[in-house]
C-alpha cells in the first residue's frame, strides 16, 4: 500500500511539474512578439516626377518632410501620392530653390495639407510659379523660414536633420542657393543635394562637415556641373539616386557623372528607369523598393 501511494504521489508531482513548466512556456511565448518587434523605420520616397524633384521623408516619429514638389503639372500627382501614404500633415516643407521643376507643385501641396513649417532660401524669382507659391503661403497665413547652413529640422526623436547649405549670401547661379539637407537615423544617413552645383559643394567641403552618407540624392539631375570628384569622395555613398526624366533635352544624367559613380562601385537608382524609388532604413540596414 505504502509503495503504491508513493508511486501515485510521485506521478502526481511529476504531472504538476509538467503543468508548471508548460505555464512558463506559455508566458514566454506571450513575451516573444515584443522581443521580436521590429524597430521603427524611416522611409524616403523619391517620386517619379520626370525631369524634376520631389522627395517624401516619413520619420519613425510620424512626422513628414517633403523636399520639393516637381513641375507645375506635377502638383496633383504629388498630392495624390502623399494622400495614398495616409498623409494629412506635412511638418517640414522645403522648396530647395525657386526653379519651376522644384517648386512647381508646392502651391498644390500647401493648399491640400496642414503645413507646420516651410523653408526656402533667401532668394526670390519673378516667375508666375514662384508667385503662386507665395500666394498659397499667404492664403493660409503661413510664413517662410530661411533655408540656410546650420538650420535644424524637427522630424522627431531619433532623427538628426540639418541643412548644410546654402552657406553664402549670394550666387550667380540660382542652383547654388539650393537647400542641402543631411539626415541621420541610427547608423544610416541620407544626403539631399537639390540642384547644388560645384560652387556650393566646395563651400560645404571647406566647412569640414562630415559628409559621409549611405544615400546621395545626386545634385542637379546628374548634370556635369554637380557631383565633383572631391565631393563624391567625401560622401562615398552606397546608393546614388538620380531624379531625372526619360530622354530629357538636357542630356541628364551626364555620362561623366555616371562614370564617376560606376568607378566607385556605387549602386545607381534612377527615376526614369526605376520609377518612384523607396528606401527604408531601420537604423542599421537600408532596403530598396519601387
ABEGO torsion letter per residue (X at the ends): XAAAAAAAAAAAAAAAAAAAAAAAAAAAAAAAAAAABBBBBBBBBBBBAEBBBBBBBBBAAGBBBBBEAEBAAAAAAAAAAAAAAGBABBABBBBABABAAAAAAAAAAAAABBBABBBBBBBBBABAAAAAAAAAAAAAGBBBBBBBBGBBBBAEBGBBBBBAOBABABBABAAAABBBBBBBBEABBBBBAEABBAAAAAAAAAAGBBABBABBBBBGGGBAABGBAAAAAAAGBABBBBBBBBGBAAGOBBAAAAAAAAAAGBBBBBAAAAEBBBBBBAGABBBBBX
